[in-house]
């Protein structure tokens, strides 16, 4: 996660900006597969890397960017030890201090994670020493794909994230700020949005670049601190205070920790996962039709999944989409054919 300079006492572990860069091709093109697990000594693909981005089991001290993601042991001396809290070692990883169960006596004594048990890291964590937290402050990191890929056939993305060793700051008790995954227009120069609560994607009143990511397509924020979805205007249902926080576009939907949300290319607050109930309900019904199931019998399952007490409450989320109407008409025609 990146760290919000406006809240210097709130810290977490990493900014995650694993970026897909989009290109455009005609619909119907073949599928492109791009994979990386980051557990070994080196990456399979070349990446643009920024700040504290490194491999905990890495062995490469990379100076070519884009290139192989560098090792965390090399970045300990070149990045982490020069951060605001002058981190002397890296916490977490396989054994507590990467590949060691005890803190190294010097920077050169830092042991990497075992090959095959590593991970992609973006910042260090904090350590509680007495009544105060040390290390991991004002750190941020990110990687971006060095290759573009087509979007004519859509995109499917799977990734895993872990955050830990926050300093218990913020109302959520986790620290700051969050992890993001975003897609950028491949015609634009690779880059990042503002750090802090903007999670390298959206705009910011205080952190640079103030206008956010150039060519941003869509950004997913796993928001520990809670201000990634801040917008310029209040949204329906928001009951909190409308006070500037000094981050993102200052106010709007407001500060809410532990939230996952999406921001579009130029929106002010972005859709929330809660806003996709209509799409989910309608798509589920279409899938039932296409697999020759009985939607009227399975509707109580959908209603229960959405948290509705009555099936009638689910009707509000069943939009008459062209796909749904087509499937309903197909089934109706099939029944009439049987009768004739």
C-alpha positions in Angstrom: 0.0 0.0 0.0 1.0 3.5 -0.3 1.1 5.7 2.7 -1.0 8.9 3.1 1.3 11.8 4.1 -1.7 13.6 5.5 -2.1 10.9 8.1 1.5 10.2 9.1 0.6 7.9 12.0 -1.4 5.5 9.8 0.6 2.8 8.1 0.1 -0.6 6.5 2.1 -2.8 4.2 1.9 -2.2 0.5 0.4 -0.4 -2.4 -0.6 -3.1 -4.9 -0.9 -1.8 -8.4 -0.5 -4.8 -10.6 -1.5 -3.2 -13.9 -2.8 -4.6 -17.1 -2.2 -2.2 -20.0 -5.0 -2.3 -22.6 -4.9 -2.3 -26.3 -7.7 -2.7 -28.8 -8.4 -5.4 -31.4 -11.5 -6.6 -33.2 -13.9 -8.8 -31.4 -13.4 -12.5 -31.9 -9.6 -12.5 -31.5 -7.9 -15.3 -29.7 -7.4 -15.4 -25.9 -4.1 -14.1 -24.5 -2.9 -15.6 -21.2 -0.5 -13.7 -19.0 0.5 -15.2 -15.7 3.1 -14.6 -12.9 3.2 -16.0 -9.4 6.2 -14.0 -7.9 7.2 -16.8 -5.6 10.6 -17.6 -7.2 14.0 -16.0 -7.5 13.0 -14.0 -10.6 9.9 -13.0 -12.5 8.9 -14.7 -15.7 7.9 -11.4 -17.4 9.4 -8.0 -17.5 7.6 -5.3 -15.4 7.9 -1.6 -14.7 8.7 -1.4 -11.0 8.5 1.6 -8.6 9.4 2.3 -5.1 9.6 -0.7 -2.8 8.3 -3.3 -5.3 10.5 -6.4 -4.9 10.5 -10.2 -4.7 11.0 -11.5 -1.2 12.7 -14.6 -2.6 14.5 -12.7 -5.3 18.1 -12.8 -6.3 18.3 -10.0 -8.9 19.5 -6.5 -8.3 17.7 -5.1 -11.4 18.7 -1.7 -12.8 16.8 -2.0 -16.1 13.3 -0.7 -16.0 11.1 -2.4 -17.4 12.9 -5.6 -16.5 12.9 -8.3 -13.9 11.5 -7.2 -10.5 14.4 -6.7 -8.1 15.0 -8.6 -4.9 13.9 -7.3 -1.6 17.4 -7.8 -0.1 18.8 -5.4 -2.7 16.1 -2.9 -2.1 16.6 -3.0 1.6 19.8 -1.1 1.1 18.7 1.1 -1.8 15.2 2.0 -0.8 13.9 0.8 2.6 16.9 1.9 4.6 16.5 5.4 3.1 12.8 5.7 3.8 11.6 8.1 6.5 11.9 5.5 9.3 15.2 4.1 8.0 14.1 0.4 8.1 17.0 -1.8 9.2 15.3 -5.1 8.1 12.2 -6.5 6.5 9.5 -8.1 8.6 7.0 -10.8 7.6 7.6 -13.2 4.9 8.1 -16.9 5.3 9.7 -17.0 8.8 9.0 -13.6 10.3 12.0 -11.7 8.9 11.7 -13.1 5.4 13.9 -16.2 5.4 15.0 -15.8 9.1 13.1 -16.2 12.3 15.2 -13.5 14.0 15.9 -10.0 13.0 19.3 -9.6 11.2 22.0 -7.7 12.9 22.8 -5.6 9.8 21.3 -4.8 6.4 23.7 -7.2 4.7 22.5 -10.0 7.0 19.0 -9.9 5.6 18.1 -13.4 4.4 15.6 -13.8 1.5 12.6 -16.1 1.6 13.2 -19.6 0.2 12.7 -19.9 -3.5 9.2 -21.1 -4.2 7.9 -19.5 -0.9 8.4 -15.9 -1.9 5.9 -13.1 -2.7 5.7 -9.7 -4.4 6.2 -7.0 -1.8 5.5 -3.3 -2.0 6.3 -1.9 1.5 7.7 -3.0 4.8 5.4 -3.5 7.8 5.5 -1.8 11.2 6.9 -3.3 14.4 5.5 -2.5 17.9 8.3 -1.4 20.1 7.0 -0.6 23.6 4.1 1.7 23.0 5.0 3.0 19.5 5.3 1.5 16.1 8.5 1.6 14.1 9.4 1.1 10.4 7.2 0.9 7.3 6.3 4.6 7.3 5.9 6.7 4.1 6.6 3.8 1.8 4.9 2.8 -1.4 5.5 0.5 -4.4 3.9 -0.7 -7.6 4.5 -2.7 -10.7 3.0 -2.3 -14.2 3.0 -4.8 -17.1 5.4 -3.9 -19.8 3.2 -5.5 -22.4 -0.2 -4.5 -23.7 -2.9 -7.0 -24.4 -6.2 -6.9 -26.4 -9.6 -6.4 -24.9 -11.9 -7.4 -27.7 -12.8 -10.6 -26.0 -13.0 -9.2 -22.5 -10.7 -9.7 -19.6 -10.6 -12.1 -16.7 -8.1 -11.5 -13.8 -7.3 -13.6 -10.8 -4.9 -12.4 -8.1 -4.2 -12.9 -4.3 -3.2 -10.3 -1.8 -2.2 -10.3 1.8 -1.8 -7.3 4.1 -0.3 -7.4 7.6 1.8 -5.6 10.2 -0.1 -2.3 10.1 0.3 0.1 13.0 -3.4 -0.2 14.1 -4.1 3.4 12.9 -7.4 4.6 11.5 -10.9 3.8 12.5 -10.5 0.3 11.0 -7.5 -0.4 13.3 -5.5 -1.6 10.3 -3.3 1.3 9.1 -3.1 2.9 5.7 -3.7 2.9 2.9 -4.8 0.0 0.7 -4.0 -2.2 -2.4 -5.2 -1.5 -5.9 -5.4 -3.3 -9.2 -6.1 -1.1 -12.3 -6.1 -1.2 -16.0 -4.5 1.6 -18.1 -5.0 2.5 -21.8 -2.0 1.0 -23.7 -1.8 4.1 -25.9 -0.7 6.1 -22.8 2.8 6.2 -21.3 3.0 3.8 -18.3 2.5 5.7 -15.1 0.8 5.9 -11.7 -1.9 8.0 -10.1 -1.6 9.8 -6.8 -0.2 7.9 -3.8 -1.9 7.8 -0.4 -5.7 7.1 -0.3 -5.8 7.4 -4.1 -4.0 4.0 -4.3 -2.0 5.1 -7.4 -5.2 5.5 -9.4 -7.5 8.4 -8.6 -6.9 12.1 -8.1 -5.7 13.8 -5.0 -5.9 17.3 -3.5 -2.6 16.9 -1.7 -0.5 14.1 -3.3 1.0 14.1 -6.8 0.0 13.6 -9.6 -3.0 15.6 -8.5 -5.1 14.6 -11.6 -4.6 10.8 -11.0 -3.6 8.2 -13.6 -3.5 9.3 -17.2 -5.5 6.8 -19.3 -7.0 5.0 -16.4 -9.7 2.5 -17.5 -10.9 1.0 -14.3 -9.4 0.7 -10.8 -10.2 -1.8 -8.0 -9.3 -0.5 -4.5 -9.0 -2.9 -1.6 -9.2 0.0 0.9 -7.9 -0.6 4.4 -8.0 3.0 5.5 -11.3 3.9 3.7 -11.0 6.9 1.4 -10.4 5.5 -2.1 -14.1 6.1 -3.1 -14.2 9.7 -1.9 -16.0 11.9 -4.4 -16.8 15.5 -5.1 -20.5 15.0 -4.2 -22.5 13.1 -1.6 -24.0 9.9 -2.9 -27.4 8.5 -2.1 -27.5 6.9 1.3 -24.4 8.6 2.7 -25.1 9.8 6.3 -21.6 10.8 7.5 -20.0 14.2 7.7 -19.1 16.1 4.6 -15.7 17.4 5.7 -12.5 17.6 3.5 -9.9 15.0 4.4 -7.1 16.3 2.3 -7.0 13.3 0.1 -8.6 12.2 -3.2 -11.3 14.7 -4.1 -11.6 15.7 -0.4 -15.2 14.7 0.4 -18.3 13.0 -0.8 -19.1 9.4 0.0 -16.7 9.7 2.8 -14.3 7.9 5.0 -15.1 4.2 5.6 -12.4 1.6 6.4 -12.3 -2.0 5.1 -14.1 -1.3 1.9 -13.7 -2.7 -1.6 -14.8 -0.5 -4.5 -14.3 0.3 -8.2 -13.6 3.6 -9.8 -14.1 4.2 -13.5 -12.1 6.4 -15.9 -13.4 9.8 -14.8 -16.1 9.2 -12.2 -16.3 11.0 -8.9 -17.0 8.2 -6.5 -17.0 5.0 -8.5 -19.5 2.1 -8.3 -19.4 0.0 -5.2 -19.7 -3.8 -5.1 -23.2 -3.2 -3.6 -24.2 -1.4 -6.8 -23.7 -4.6 -8.9 -26.7 -6.4 -7.4 -28.8 -5.7 -10.4 -26.2 -7.0 -12.8 -25.6 -10.1 -10.6 -29.3 -10.9 -10.3 -30.0 -10.5 -14.0 -26.9 -12.5 -15.1 -27.8 -15.3 -12.7 -31.3 -15.6 -14.2 -29.9 -15.6 -17.7 -27.4 -18.4 -16.7 -30.2 -20.5 -15.3 -32.2 -20.1 -18.6 -29.2 -21.0 -20.7 -28.5 -24.1 -18.7 -32.1 -25.2 -19.0 -32.8 -24.9 -15.2 -36.1 -23.7 -13.7 -35.6 -20.1 -12.6 -38.9 -20.0 -10.8 -37.8 -22.8 -8.5 -34.3 -21.5 -8.0 -35.3 -17.9 -7.3 -35.5 -18.4 -3.5 -31.8 -19.3 -3.6 -30.9 -16.1 -5.3 -33.1 -14.1 -2.9 -31.4 -15.7 0.1 -27.9 -15.0 -1.4 -28.8 -11.3 -1.8 -30.0 -11.2 1.8 -33.7 -10.8 1.1 -36.3 -12.1 3.5 -39.0 -12.2 0.8 -38.6 -13.3 -2.8 -40.6 -10.3 -3.9 -37.8 -8.1 -2.7 -35.5 -9.6 -5.3 -37.8 -8.5 -8.2 -36.4 -4.9 -7.8 -33.0 -6.2 -9.0 -34.2 -8.2 -12.1 -33.9 -5.7 -14.9 -35.4 -6.5 -18.3 -32.1 -6.8 -20.2 -32.0 -7.9 -23.9 -30.3 -11.2 -22.9 -32.9 -12.0 -20.3 -35.8 -11.2 -22.6 -34.3 -13.3 -25.4 -34.0 -16.3 -23.1 -37.5 -15.8 -21.8 -38.9 -15.6 -25.3 -36.9 -18.7 -26.4 -38.4 -20.7 -23.5 -41.9 -19.4 -24.3 -41.6 -20.4 -27.9 -40.3 -23.8 -27.0 -43.4 -24.4 -24.8 -45.8 -23.3 -27.6 -44.0 -25.6 -30.0 -44.7 -28.5 -27.6 -48.4 -27.6 -27.5 -48.8 -27.5 -31.2 
